[in-house]
Amino acid sequence: MINYEVMFIIDPTLEDEKKDAAVERVKNVIAAEGEVGNVDVWGLRKLAYPIQKKNEGYYVVIDFKAEPTLPAELDRRLRISEDFMRHIIVNKDAE
């Protein structure tokens, strides 16, 4: 298995329950085919530039281990959900 890290920004206008549900959805996608590691919730932060006319975002970083096919599926799911403003998946072993 390969070590990965996913960082995503959740829409700050969502209710706290929906933000927590969004984080759980990502963890469930990872747990289905890999291992969830450290989950680091940074919380509400100012964005470097406006995204969707918003100046703040709710940041979350998750470390995980998975086979090479999982990041593509995770990327697909994060793209189609409107709860997520931006995301990036990094292969930590390819440094």
C-alpha positions in Angstrom: 0.0 0.0 0.0 1.1 3.6 -0.7 0.9 6.5 1.7 -1.3 9.4 0.6 -2.6 12.6 2.0 -5.8 14.3 0.9 -6.6 17.9 1.8 -10.0 19.4 1.0 -11.9 22.6 1.7 -15.5 22.3 2.6 -18.1 25.1 2.0 -18.1 27.2 5.1 -21.8 28.0 4.8 -22.8 24.4 5.6 -24.1 23.5 9.0 -21.7 21.8 11.4 -23.5 18.4 11.1 -23.1 18.5 7.3 -19.4 19.4 7.6 -18.9 16.4 9.9 -21.0 14.2 7.5 -18.8 15.3 4.6 -15.6 14.3 6.5 -17.2 11.0 7.4 -18.1 10.3 3.7 -14.4 10.8 2.7 -13.3 8.6 5.6 -15.8 5.9 4.5 -14.6 6.0 0.8 -11.0 5.6 2.0 -11.9 2.8 4.6 -13.7 0.8 1.9 -10.4 0.0 0.1 -7.6 1.4 2.3 -6.7 2.5 5.8 -7.5 5.9 7.3 -4.7 7.4 9.3 -4.5 10.7 11.0 -7.5 13.1 10.5 -6.5 16.7 11.1 -9.4 19.2 11.1 -7.9 22.7 10.7 -11.3 24.3 10.8 -12.3 27.7 9.3 -9.5 29.5 7.6 -9.2 32.5 5.3 -8.6 31.6 1.6 -5.8 33.0 -0.4 -8.3 34.1 -3.1 -12.1 34.0 -3.3 -13.6 30.6 -4.4 -17.3 30.7 -5.4 -17.5 34.2 -3.9 -16.4 32.9 -0.5 -13.4 34.2 1.4 -13.2 31.4 4.0 -13.2 27.6 3.9 -13.3 24.7 6.3 -10.0 22.8 5.9 -9.5 19.1 6.6 -6.3 16.9 6.0 -6.5 13.1 6.1 -3.5 10.7 5.9 -4.3 7.3 4.5 -2.8 4.2 2.9 -4.3 2.7 -0.2 -3.8 0.9 -3.5 -3.1 3.2 -6.5 -6.7 2.9 -7.8 -8.3 4.5 -4.7 -7.1 8.1 -5.3 -8.8 8.3 -8.7 -12.1 7.2 -7.2 -11.7 9.6 -4.3 -10.9 12.4 -6.7 -14.1 11.6 -8.7 -16.3 11.7 -5.7 -14.9 14.9 -4.4 -15.3 16.6 -7.8 -19.1 15.7 -8.1 -20.0 16.7 -4.5 -21.0 20.4 -4.2 -20.0 20.3 -0.5 -16.3 20.5 -1.4 -14.8 23.7 -2.8 -11.3 22.4 -3.6 -9.2 19.3 -2.9 -5.8 17.8 -3.6 -4.5 14.2 -3.2 -0.7 13.8 -2.7 1.4 10.6 -2.9 3.7 11.0 0.1 5.9 8.1 -1.0 6.9 9.9 -4.3 8.9 12.6 -2.6 
